[in-house]
Amino acid sequence: MQIFCLPRITFEFRPHRANWTVQRRQFPLRLAYATTFNSCQGLTLDRVVLDLTMPVFAHGQLYTSLSRVRRGADIRILRNPWERDEPTLNVVYRDLLLPI
């Protein structure tokens, strides 16, 4: 994990003949774009960053997000380093299954 320092830039403006000032604080950040698992179906993306700090809902969502890029080197996965590696649960509601 890398840690970055973001400078805070404060701009001050005092209107002519006013006894008050306006302060605006900016953080220089690069714009980014985020999307959901379902809205990226059918897309091919240059790079994908998956935030897996919370569990995914289903295996299909994980597959969809991992299969959006052409090469595995273009995938980055964020996870909680202090948690154990656990597989995604295969949640099946037996009451919804039809008898065979």
C-alpha positions in Angstrom: 0.0 0.0 0.0 1.3 3.4 -0.9 0.5 6.6 1.1 0.3 9.9 -0.7 0.4 13.4 0.8 -2.3 15.7 -0.7 -1.4 19.4 -0.3 -4.2 21.7 0.8 -4.2 25.0 -1.0 -6.0 27.8 0.7 -7.1 30.8 -1.4 -8.1 34.0 0.4 -10.0 36.9 -1.1 -10.9 40.2 0.5 -13.5 42.2 -1.4 -12.7 45.9 -1.9 -13.7 48.0 1.1 -14.9 44.9 3.1 -13.7 44.0 6.6 -14.2 40.3 6.0 -12.4 37.7 3.8 -13.4 34.7 1.8 -11.4 31.5 2.2 -11.6 28.5 -0.1 -9.5 25.4 0.5 -8.8 23.1 -2.5 -7.3 19.6 -2.7 -5.7 19.0 -6.1 -7.1 15.6 -7.1 -7.4 13.8 -10.4 -10.9 13.1 -11.6 -11.8 9.4 -11.5 -14.8 7.4 -12.7 -16.6 4.7 -10.8 -19.3 2.3 -12.0 -21.3 -0.6 -10.7 -20.9 -4.3 -11.5 -24.0 -4.4 -13.6 -23.5 -1.2 -15.6 -20.1 -2.5 -16.8 -21.5 -5.6 -18.4 -20.5 -5.8 -22.0 -17.8 -3.2 -21.7 -14.0 -3.7 -22.2 -12.0 -1.4 -19.9 -8.3 -0.5 -20.0 -7.9 -0.9 -16.3 -10.1 -2.0 -13.4 -9.8 -1.4 -9.7 -12.1 -3.5 -7.5 -12.9 -2.4 -4.0 -13.5 -5.7 -2.2 -13.3 -4.2 1.3 -17.0 -5.2 1.5 -18.1 -8.6 0.2 -19.7 -8.9 -3.2 -23.3 -9.9 -3.5 -22.8 -12.9 -5.8 -20.2 -14.7 -7.8 -21.6 -13.3 -11.0 -20.8 -9.8 -9.9 -17.2 -10.7 -9.2 -16.8 -12.6 -12.5 -18.3 -9.6 -14.4 -15.9 -7.2 -12.9 -12.8 -9.4 -13.3 -13.6 -10.2 -17.0 -13.9 -6.5 -18.1 -10.1 -6.2 -19.0 -8.0 -8.2 -21.5 -5.0 -8.8 -19.2 -4.8 -9.8 -15.5 -2.0 -7.2 -15.1 -4.6 -4.5 -15.6 -6.6 -5.4 -12.5 -6.0 -3.9 -9.1 -7.9 -5.3 -6.1 -8.4 -3.3 -2.9 -9.1 -5.4 0.2 -8.7 -5.1 4.0 -5.2 -6.4 4.8 -6.1 -7.3 8.4 -8.9 -9.7 7.4 -8.4 -13.3 6.5 -8.7 -14.4 2.9 -12.2 -15.8 2.7 -14.0 -17.0 -0.4 -17.2 -15.3 -1.6 -20.1 -17.1 0.0 -22.4 -19.0 -2.3 -25.7 -18.0 -0.8 -28.6 -20.3 -1.9 -32.1 -19.9 -0.5 -33.3 -23.5 -0.5 -37.0 -22.4 -0.2 -36.7 -20.9 -3.7 -35.4 -24.1 -5.4 -37.9 -26.2 -7.2 -38.0 -29.9 -6.3 -36.7 -32.3 -9.0 
